[in-house]
Amino acid sequence: MHDLYYKGRIHTRENHVNKGYNIKRTAKLGTEELPLTLVVTTDERQTEVAAIVSDNNLFANISIDADGAENIIELDAILNKPQTTTFEKKPNRNDPCSCGSGKKYKKCCA
């Protein structure tokens, strides 16, 4: 197969392979190969965060910086993954009505 499509367009597969997203990542964030980088302000907060990390079977490098701001965004992102929203399926026209009347949906509640 040649490099160009119709009217000189660049071949999309080769373009994606050369410049696309890395969808085959080998290391996930929070593993031994790629630990979390967390910054806390006090020793007490370090022990709290270390307990949270160990409870969730994660690995992290926790450093203390009393002058700077606390940065545990990576940990929050892993613990609070967004949930997929699902909706109740609306009945089709010829399905029985959900109100319990025994009629078809199209003649009852539609």
Backbone as numpy.savetxt, mean C-alpha at the origin, in Angstrom:
# Nx Ny Nz CAx CAy CAz Cx Cy Cz
11.26 -8.59 -34.33 10.42 -7.40 -34.33 11.30 -6.16 -34.33
10.94 -5.16 -35.04 11.78 -3.99 -35.17 11.48 -2.96 -34.08
12.30 -1.92 -34.01 12.26 -0.95 -32.92 11.09 0.02 -33.00
10.52 0.22 -34.16 9.52 1.25 -34.31 8.16 0.66 -34.67
7.14 1.28 -34.13 5.78 0.95 -34.51 5.38 1.83 -35.69
4.15 1.79 -36.03 3.61 2.59 -37.11 3.84 4.08 -36.85
4.25 4.81 -37.83 4.51 6.25 -37.80 5.61 6.63 -36.80
6.59 5.75 -36.60 7.77 6.12 -35.83 7.63 6.09 -34.33
6.61 5.44 -33.79 6.47 5.36 -32.33 7.48 4.37 -31.78
8.03 4.69 -30.63 9.03 3.82 -30.01 8.33 2.61 -29.43
8.97 1.46 -29.50 8.42 0.21 -29.00 8.20 0.34 -27.49
6.97 0.16 -27.02 6.64 0.42 -25.62 7.28 -0.57 -24.67
7.41 -1.82 -25.06 7.99 -2.83 -24.17 9.44 -2.48 -23.84
10.22 -2.17 -24.86 11.62 -1.82 -24.62 11.73 -0.53 -23.83
10.84 0.41 -24.11 10.86 1.67 -23.39 10.55 1.43 -21.90
9.60 0.55 -21.60 9.26 0.26 -20.21 10.40 -0.47 -19.51
11.02 -1.41 -20.20 12.10 -2.18 -19.58 13.28 -1.27 -19.27
13.58 -0.33 -20.15 14.74 0.54 -19.94 14.47 1.63 -18.91
13.26 2.18 -18.88 13.00 3.36 -18.05 11.82 3.22 -17.11
11.23 2.05 -17.00 10.00 1.89 -16.23 10.24 1.70 -14.75
9.16 1.37 -14.04 9.22 1.14 -12.61 9.88 -0.19 -12.31
10.49 -0.28 -11.16 11.09 -1.53 -10.71 10.02 -2.32 -9.96
9.35 -3.22 -10.67 8.26 -3.97 -10.05 8.73 -5.27 -9.43
10.00 -5.62 -9.63 10.54 -6.86 -9.07 11.55 -6.52 -7.98
11.08 -5.87 -6.94 11.97 -5.51 -5.84 12.34 -6.76 -5.06
13.59 -6.84 -4.65 14.03 -8.02 -3.92 13.92 -7.82 -2.41
14.07 -6.59 -1.93 14.03 -6.34 -0.49 12.88 -5.40 -0.16
12.10 -5.78 0.84 11.02 -4.93 1.31 11.51 -4.09 2.48
10.87 -2.95 2.66 11.23 -2.06 3.75 10.85 -2.71 5.09
11.76 -2.71 6.02 11.51 -3.29 7.34 12.11 -4.67 7.51
12.85 -5.16 6.51 13.51 -6.47 6.61 14.96 -6.26 7.02
15.69 -7.36 7.18 17.09 -7.25 7.57 17.93 -6.58 6.48
17.59 -6.83 5.20 18.34 -6.23 4.11 18.08 -4.73 3.99
16.86 -4.29 4.32 16.49 -2.88 4.19 15.71 -2.45 5.44
16.43 -2.19 6.56 15.74 -1.83 7.80 15.15 -0.42 7.74
14.17 -0.18 8.61 13.57 1.15 8.72 14.58 2.11 9.33
14.53 3.38 8.94 15.38 4.41 9.52 14.49 5.34 10.32
14.56 5.24 11.64 13.70 6.01 12.53 14.52 6.94 13.41
13.98 8.13 13.68 14.64 9.11 14.54 13.66 9.50 15.64
14.09 9.38 16.89 13.26 9.76 18.04 14.03 10.79 18.88
13.32 11.39 19.84 13.94 12.47 20.61 14.42 12.04 22.00
13.84 10.99 22.60 14.23 10.60 23.96 14.48 9.10 24.03
15.13 8.69 25.14 15.39 7.27 25.38 14.10 6.50 25.63
13.15 7.12 26.34 11.88 6.45 26.62 11.11 6.17 25.33
11.13 7.16 24.43 10.44 6.99 23.15 11.13 5.92 22.30
12.46 5.80 22.46 13.19 4.78 21.72 12.77 3.38 22.16
12.57 3.19 23.47 12.14 1.88 23.95 10.72 1.57 23.50
9.84 2.59 23.45 8.47 2.39 22.98 8.46 1.97 21.51
9.22 2.69 20.70 9.26 2.39 19.27 9.92 1.03 19.03
10.95 0.70 19.79 11.61 -0.60 19.65 10.64 -1.73 19.99
9.78 -1.53 20.98 8.77 -2.54 21.33 7.76 -2.72 20.19
7.34 -1.62 19.59 6.39 -1.69 18.47 7.02 -2.41 17.28
8.28 -2.11 17.01 8.99 -2.74 15.89 9.13 -4.24 16.13
9.51 -4.64 17.33 9.69 -6.07 17.61 8.36 -6.82 17.63
7.27 -6.18 18.06 5.96 -6.83 18.06 5.49 -7.15 16.64
5.87 -6.32 15.67 5.44 -6.51 14.29 6.47 -7.24 13.44
7.50 -7.83 14.08 8.54 -8.60 13.40 9.22 -7.79 12.30
9.59 -6.55 12.62 10.28 -5.67 11.69 11.69 -5.42 12.18
12.50 -4.83 11.32 13.86 -4.45 11.69 14.01 -2.95 11.46
14.67 -2.27 12.40 14.80 -0.81 12.29 16.09 -0.34 12.92
16.63 0.73 12.37 17.75 1.45 12.96 17.16 2.69 13.62
17.13 2.69 14.96 16.53 3.79 15.72 17.64 4.65 16.29
17.64 5.93 15.93 18.64 6.86 16.45 17.95 7.93 17.28
18.70 8.49 18.22 18.17 9.52 19.11 18.76 10.86 18.70
17.89 11.84 18.47 18.31 13.21 18.14 17.46 14.15 18.99
18.03 14.63 20.10 17.27 15.46 21.04 16.92 16.82 20.46
17.74 17.33 19.57 17.50 18.66 19.02 16.55 18.64 17.83
16.53 17.56 17.08 15.71 17.48 15.87 14.30 17.01 16.16
13.52 16.90 15.09 12.15 16.44 15.21 12.09 14.92 15.07
11.04 14.34 15.64 10.85 12.90 15.56 10.41 12.52 14.15
10.97 11.43 13.63 10.64 10.98 12.28 10.43 9.47 12.30
9.15 9.06 12.40 8.81 7.63 12.34 7.77 7.40 11.23
7.90 8.15 10.15 6.93 8.07 9.05 6.96 6.69 8.39
8.16 6.11 8.23 8.26 4.80 7.59 7.52 3.73 8.40
7.63 3.79 9.73 6.94 2.84 10.58 5.42 3.03 10.50
4.96 4.29 10.51 3.53 4.56 10.38 2.98 4.06 9.06
3.75 4.21 7.99 3.29 3.78 6.67 3.13 2.27 6.60
4.01 1.52 7.25 3.91 0.06 7.23 2.77 -0.42 8.12
2.59 0.21 9.28 1.55 -0.24 10.21 0.15 0.18 9.79
0.00 1.30 9.10 -1.32 1.82 8.74 -1.53 1.76 7.23
-1.51 0.56 6.68 -1.74 0.41 5.25 -3.20 0.72 4.94
-3.46 1.43 3.85 -4.85 1.75 3.52 -5.63 0.49 3.15
-6.88 0.46 3.57 -7.76 -0.68 3.29 -8.54 -0.43 2.00
-8.83 -1.48 1.29 -9.62 -1.38 0.07 -11.08 -1.18 0.44
-11.72 -0.20 -0.17 -13.14 0.03 0.10 -13.97 -0.86 -0.81
-14.96 -1.49 -0.24 -15.86 -2.34 -1.01 -17.28 -1.82 -0.83
-18.07 -1.95 -1.86 -19.44 -1.50 -1.85 -20.37 -2.69 -2.02
-21.56 -2.57 -1.46 -22.55 -3.61 -1.63 -23.02 -3.61 -3.06
-23.18 -4.80 -3.61 -23.60 -4.92 -5.00 -25.08 -4.57 -5.11
-25.39 -3.71 -6.07 -26.77 -3.36 -6.32 -27.43 -4.52 -7.07
-28.64 -4.91 -6.69 -29.26 -6.05 -7.37 -29.60 -5.73 -8.82
-29.55 -6.75 -9.67 -29.95 -6.59 -11.06 -31.46 -6.43 -11.15
-31.93 -6.07 -12.31 -33.36 -5.80 -12.49 -34.22 -7.04 -12.22
-33.77 -8.21 -12.63 -34.60 -9.41 -12.50 -34.32 -10.22 -11.24
-33.45 -9.74 -10.37 -33.20 -10.42 -9.10 -34.35 -10.14 -8.14
-34.58 -11.03 -7.18 -35.61 -10.75 -6.17 -35.24 -9.52 -5.36
-36.23 -8.75 -4.95 -36.00 -7.51 -4.22 -35.47 -7.82 -2.83
-34.58 -6.95 -2.34 -33.96 -7.15 -1.04 -34.88 -6.76 0.12
-36.02 -6.13 -0.17 -36.91 -5.73 0.92 -37.75 -6.89 1.43
-37.77 -8.01 0.68 -38.49 -9.19 1.15 -39.91 -9.28 0.65
-40.28 -8.49 -0.36 -41.66 -8.53 -0.86 -41.91 -9.72 -1.77
-40.86 -10.31 -2.32 -41.02 -11.44 -3.22 -41.14 -11.01 -4.67
-41.24 -9.72 -4.94 -41.33 -9.23 -6.31 -39.94 -9.07 -6.89
-39.89 -8.87 -8.20 -38.62 -8.56 -8.85 -38.22 -7.15 -8.44
-36.91 -6.90 -8.45 -36.39 -5.60 -8.05 -36.92 -4.49 -8.95
-37.06 -4.77 -10.25 -37.48 -3.73 -11.18 -38.92 -3.29 -10.96
-39.76 -4.15 -10.34 -41.15 -3.79 -10.12 -41.42 -3.35 -8.68
-40.41 -3.46 -7.82 -40.63 -3.13 -6.42 -39.90 -1.84 -6.01
-38.61 -1.92 -5.85 -37.84 -0.80 -5.29 -37.01 -0.03 -6.32
-37.07 -0.40 -7.57 -36.23 0.28 -8.58 -36.75 1.61 -8.90
